[in-house]
Amino acid sequence: MKPLYEQHRVRYPPFEAARWEAEALPIATHRLPLGAYATAEAAKHALETEGPEFSLGSEDHWIMERSYIYGEEPITKKITEATLEDKPYVRLIKRQRQGWYLIPNPIHNILRSFINGVVIVLLICLFYLFISPVLLFLNLPVYGLETVRWGLLDYPALAVFVVPLIFAPLLLRVGANLVELRRQNLFLKRNLTPPRIQFGKASVAAETLEFMVSFPEWDESWNHVDAILRVGVLPPSREVLLETLDRVPNRQPPPGLSTELPHHWEVGLDDGTAGGEDAPMELKEVKGGLYLRPMRIMVQGEPQRWEEGQPLRLQPPTPVWPGSVNTDLLRIHWECILRIDRKQGGALLWVQPLKVAHSTQDVALTMLPLHDGRSELDMS
């Protein structure tokens, strides 16, 4: 009798993945026992009720992989018809990826880029002040070294111009966050009725998604509605990831993970790869927030304009992706987004999570589409 395992291997991109070298981060490998069998044929027969194997990414990059191991040898699992893994959604989907969402004001991204430029200007000014004695010794002209008196102290003239540049975007961001809080309060007071979505048939990864949409409550300020099909990989559970990598939660985390952060809503919503602000200020009364965090590995299809009474048909992404997977480490997530363009207040999103069956086509996705983790850059 040899044991049969379902093996998961995950190296998920941290926040701002472009700043990391993927091959320098560890791969979390986790095995789930599926029983013990006398022959390989018996083991293959037992896999008929399991989902198919797949591999996204590569060994020297980000990777999400599921395979089956019989004894210590890999065993192939093939499917001949569409297969749905009917496991419940993880808590992250229920809290942060379904319902109504707002889109942050673009000023957050503009000010963030402006701050980066100001820091460069500040460093140049400091270097200029540092070498100014050498320039004077060489009889080269220098400017801005005179002082300006504020109160009882003298300051370099350059500081009069540079310091306001540093504080201006910070003050503007504070004001923008206060405006965001007001927008959230106004939206919650509206208590908008959700749209009605009816699917014509079961969703399959490589097939067209067909459904009907109606809005019981249409607002005159809405211009049009676009439907978008999106699939990606959600972050693994921090607790299970630390356990798989043999790390104690209250000790030094592995590379790519931050120390444990205080949870705004509940344990399990933070993936432990912090390192930056992923959304503007949000009301704590809303469990999960009102801003949709982008999946750091995801792809979305072409939007289709909604017309009342007409069915929507959304094409699946290419190359083929796996169907829905909801486990502690591997989380392949599909969702349909209705983007409502409004005359004022920014666009409004309705996010509908989908249970999508695996296709019979092979998954061969080696270059994963990466995205920033900030909500201000998603669906804008």
Beta strands, then each sheet from edge to edge (+ up, - down):
strand 1: 2-11
strand 2: 28-37
strand 3: 54-57
strand 4: 63-70
strand 5: 73-75
strand 6: 99-102
strand 7: 147-150
strand 8: 153-156
strand 9: 196-199
strand 10: 203-204
strand 11: 209-214
strand 12: 222-233
strand 13: 297-300
strand 14: 304-305
strand 15: 312-314
strand 16: 325-326
strand 17: 331-342
strand 18: 348-354
strand 19: 356-357
sheet 1: 2+ 1- 4+ 3-
sheet 2: 2+ 1- 4+ 5-
sheet 3: 6+ 18- 17+ 12- 13+
sheet 4: 6+ 18- 17+ 16-
sheet 5: 6+ 18- 17+ 12- 14+
sheet 6: 7+ 8-
sheet 7: 9+ 11- 15+
sheet 8: 10+ 19+
end
